[in-house]
Amino acid sequence: MSEENIPKTPLELRHLGREVKTALELAIAALAPSNVLDALANSAGFLDAVAELPLDSPAVAALVPALVSRTRAALKAWASWREEHLRKVSA
């Protein structure tokens, strides 16, 4: 993941956390498959925990790049599933 895509402030990290929590709520309501739900829930939980810690702490600095990458992959998987699901429903 490129350095510019990693949140640099607590606000940016919280925004990503809110985005993934909203996606999780929508995925639950849409009865998305468990792999999509699990990925979103995992990211939401980690982001919630990490948001309580200083971004510049060694532990957080080590976790955030991979966490952000997994979160964006989970959001992409949700968007793909949702798009396919909506296409089937509206057909």
Contacts in CASP RR format, 6 or more apart in sequence:
PFRMAT RR
TARGET T0000
AUTHOR 0000-0000-0000
METHOD contacts of the structure
MODEL  1
MSEENIPKTPLELRHLGREVKTALELAIAALAPSNVLDALANSAGFLDAV
AELPLDSPAVAALVPALVSRTRAALKAWASWREEHLRKVSA
1 65 0 8 1.000
1 68 0 8 1.000
1 69 0 8 1.000
5 68 0 8 1.000
5 72 0 8 1.000
6 64 0 8 1.000
6 65 0 8 1.000
6 68 0 8 1.000
7 13 0 8 1.000
7 15 0 8 1.000
7 16 0 8 1.000
7 55 0 8 1.000
7 64 0 8 1.000
7 68 0 8 1.000
8 55 0 8 1.000
9 55 0 8 1.000
10 51 0 8 1.000
10 55 0 8 1.000
13 47 0 8 1.000
13 50 0 8 1.000
13 51 0 8 1.000
13 55 0 8 1.000
13 64 0 8 1.000
14 51 0 8 1.000
16 47 0 8 1.000
16 68 0 8 1.000
16 71 0 8 1.000
17 43 0 8 1.000
17 44 0 8 1.000
17 47 0 8 1.000
17 48 0 8 1.000
17 51 0 8 1.000
17 71 0 8 1.000
19 75 0 8 1.000
20 40 0 8 1.000
20 43 0 8 1.000
20 44 0 8 1.000
20 47 0 8 1.000
20 71 0 8 1.000
20 74 0 8 1.000
20 75 0 8 1.000
21 44 0 8 1.000
23 40 0 8 1.000
23 74 0 8 1.000
23 75 0 8 1.000
23 78 0 8 1.000
24 37 0 8 1.000
24 40 0 8 1.000
24 41 0 8 1.000
24 44 0 8 1.000
26 78 0 8 1.000
26 82 0 8 1.000
27 36 0 8 1.000
27 37 0 8 1.000
27 40 0 8 1.000
27 78 0 8 1.000
27 81 0 8 1.000
27 82 0 8 1.000
28 37 0 8 1.000
30 82 0 8 1.000
30 85 0 8 1.000
32 78 0 8 1.000
32 81 0 8 1.000
32 82 0 8 1.000
32 85 0 8 1.000
33 81 0 8 1.000
35 77 0 8 1.000
36 74 0 8 1.000
36 77 0 8 1.000
36 78 0 8 1.000
36 81 0 8 1.000
39 70 0 8 1.000
39 73 0 8 1.000
39 74 0 8 1.000
39 77 0 8 1.000
39 78 0 8 1.000
40 74 0 8 1.000
40 75 0 8 1.000
40 78 0 8 1.000
42 70 0 8 1.000
42 74 0 8 1.000
43 67 0 8 1.000
43 70 0 8 1.000
43 71 0 8 1.000
43 74 0 8 1.000
46 63 0 8 1.000
46 67 0 8 1.000
46 71 0 8 1.000
47 67 0 8 1.000
47 71 0 8 1.000
50 60 0 8 1.000
50 63 0 8 1.000
50 64 0 8 1.000
50 67 0 8 1.000
53 59 0 8 1.000
53 60 0 8 1.000
54 60 0 8 1.000
55 61 0 8 1.000
55 64 0 8 1.000
END
